[in-house]
Amino acid sequence: MAAGQKETIAGQPKGFDWNSIHERLEAARASINRDLSADEVKGILRARARALARLPVREEALGSLDVLEFRLTYETYAIELNWVRETCPLPDITPLPGTPAFVAGVVNLRGRIVSVIDIRSFFDLPIKGLTDLNKVIILQDGQMEFGILADEIIGTRSIPLASLQPVLPTLTGIREEYLKGVTAGRTVLLDGKRLLGDRGLIVNEDG
């Protein structure tokens, strides 16, 4: 083998000069960058920004609420599960004289005396009358506990926060104060914290 001649295998050099390869790649990249004017670079960046702006916001980034859905008259309502202690069939209700019209009365729930609010009357909704199909949703926050009547329990689900819309103009008056929003499917989300914190809903058994 002649002096200075590199050993070859199958007609190729035995090893690669990686330093030389990296230098050539960097030179090629620099050459490409030099071929772009400042205006062209700005145009590319603006195009990328517009493309990113069109990307939808992922709902999971905003979070969701686990709720209990139920029906009041002909409307669908929901309340966050962290305010719901339990649901139960409608037990016998004992009316309380001298209480507001929206107070249906009190029930004995496994030894606990719990007041029950007819939320339909409280929200000025049409009242169809009580039947065996009515349910009671027991709300609790650690300090306050009472039940609200429901015509029907639909079930539980998650509501993405991104799907909540402002309160509808038709939901005005006393109801508007207790609403957190409305979904695209017109499920009205109640503010459980506001309901449980309303001193006007406390039933004084002494009248």
C-alpha positions in Angstrom: 0.0 0.0 0.0 1.4 3.4 -1.0 2.4 5.8 1.7 -0.4 8.2 2.6 -3.0 6.0 0.9 -6.0 5.3 3.2 -7.1 1.7 3.7 -10.3 1.0 2.0 -13.0 -1.6 2.3 -15.3 -2.2 -0.6 -14.0 0.9 -2.3 -14.9 3.2 0.7 -12.7 4.8 3.4 -12.3 2.7 6.5 -13.6 5.6 8.8 -15.5 8.9 8.5 -14.1 12.3 9.3 -17.1 13.4 11.5 -15.6 16.8 12.3 -15.5 17.5 8.6 -19.1 16.3 8.1 -20.4 18.5 10.9 -18.5 21.5 9.5 -20.0 21.0 6.1 -23.5 20.7 7.6 -23.1 23.9 9.6 -21.8 25.6 6.5 -24.9 24.4 4.5 -27.3 25.6 7.2 -25.5 29.0 7.4 -25.8 29.3 3.6 -29.5 28.6 3.7 -30.0 31.2 6.4 -28.0 33.7 4.4 -30.3 33.1 1.4 -33.3 34.4 3.4 -33.8 38.1 3.7 -35.0 39.7 6.9 -38.5 40.3 5.4 -38.7 36.6 4.4 -37.8 35.5 8.0 -40.4 37.8 9.4 -43.0 36.4 7.0 -42.3 32.9 8.0 -42.6 33.8 11.7 -45.9 35.6 11.1 -47.3 32.6 9.2 -46.3 30.3 12.1 -48.0 32.6 14.6 -51.2 32.6 12.5 -51.2 28.8 12.4 -50.7 28.5 16.1 -53.5 31.0 16.7 -55.9 28.8 14.8 -55.2 25.8 17.0 -58.2 25.2 19.3 -57.8 25.4 23.0 -57.9 21.9 24.5 -60.9 21.5 26.9 -58.9 19.4 29.3 -56.5 22.4 29.7 -59.5 24.3 31.2 -60.7 21.4 33.3 -64.2 20.1 33.9 -66.8 19.8 36.6 -68.4 16.5 37.8 -72.1 17.2 38.2 -75.4 15.5 39.1 -78.1 16.3 36.4 -81.7 16.4 37.3 -85.0 17.7 35.9 -87.1 20.5 37.2 -90.5 20.8 35.4 -89.3 20.9 31.8 -85.8 22.1 32.3 -82.5 20.2 33.0 -80.4 21.4 35.9 -77.1 20.3 37.3 -75.1 20.8 40.5 -71.5 19.9 41.3 -71.1 16.6 43.0 -68.9 17.9 45.8 -72.1 19.6 47.2 -74.2 16.5 46.9 -74.3 14.1 49.9 -76.8 11.7 48.5 -80.1 11.3 46.6 -83.1 9.3 47.8 -86.7 8.6 47.0 -89.2 11.2 48.3 -90.0 10.3 51.9 -93.1 11.5 53.8 -92.8 15.3 54.2 -94.1 17.0 57.3 -95.2 20.6 56.5 -93.9 23.4 58.7 -96.5 26.2 59.4 -95.3 29.7 59.0 -92.4 28.9 56.6 -92.0 30.4 53.1 -93.9 28.8 50.2 -90.7 27.3 48.8 -90.2 25.2 52.0 -91.9 21.8 51.3 -91.3 20.7 54.9 -89.0 18.4 56.8 -88.2 14.7 56.5 -86.8 12.1 58.8 -83.7 10.7 57.0 -82.4 7.8 59.0 -82.8 9.7 62.2 -81.8 13.1 60.9 -84.4 15.8 60.5 -83.7 17.5 57.1 -85.6 20.4 55.7 -86.6 20.1 52.0 -86.8 23.1 49.6 -89.1 23.0 46.6 -86.6 24.6 44.3 -89.3 24.9 41.6 -91.2 27.3 43.8 -88.0 29.1 44.8 -87.2 29.6 41.1 -90.7 30.5 40.1 -91.0 27.4 37.9 -94.3 25.7 37.1 -95.2 23.1 39.7 -96.6 19.8 38.5 -97.3 18.5 42.0 -95.5 15.7 43.9 -95.6 12.1 42.9 -93.7 8.9 43.9 -91.3 9.7 41.0 -90.0 12.8 42.8 -86.5 12.5 44.4 -84.7 14.5 47.1 -81.1 15.7 46.5 -79.4 16.2 49.9 -76.9 19.1 49.7 -74.2 19.6 52.3 -71.1 21.8 52.8 -70.1 20.8 56.3 -72.1 23.6 58.0 -75.5 23.6 56.2 -77.6 20.6 55.0 -80.9 20.6 53.3 -82.7 18.7 50.5 -84.0 20.0 47.2 -86.8 18.4 45.3 -86.2 17.0 41.8 -88.8 15.7 39.3 -86.3 13.2 38.0 -82.6 12.3 38.5 -80.9 12.0 35.2 -77.4 10.9 36.3 -73.9 12.1 36.7 -71.5 13.4 34.1 -68.6 15.8 33.5 -69.2 19.3 32.0 -66.1 20.8 30.4 -65.6 24.4 31.6 -65.0 25.5 28.0 -68.6 24.5 27.2 -70.2 26.8 29.8 -71.9 29.9 28.4 -73.2 33.0 30.1 -76.6 32.9 31.8 -79.5 33.1 29.3 -81.4 36.4 29.2 -84.6 34.4 30.0 -83.2 33.2 33.3 -83.6 36.4 35.3 -84.7 37.4 38.7 -84.1 35.1 41.6 -82.7 32.3 39.5 -79.9 34.3 38.0 -78.2 34.8 41.4 -77.8 31.0 41.8 -76.5 30.1 38.4 -72.9 29.4 37.2 -73.7 29.0 33.5 -75.5 27.1 30.9 -74.2 24.4 28.6 -74.7 24.3 24.8 -77.3 21.6 25.5 -79.2 24.1 27.8 -78.3 22.3 31.1 -78.4 25.0 33.8 -75.6 24.7 36.3 -76.6 25.8 39.8 -74.2 27.4 42.2 -74.2 24.9 45.1 -72.0 27.1 47.3 -74.4 30.1 46.9 -77.4 27.9 47.7 -75.9 26.4 50.8 -74.7 29.8 51.9 -78.1 31.6 51.6 -79.3 32.3 55.1 -82.8 32.8 53.6 -83.0 29.0 53.0 -82.4 28.1 56.7 -85.6 26.7 58.2 -86.1 27.6 61.8 -88.1 24.7 63.3 -89.3 27.0 66.1 -91.1 29.1 63.4 
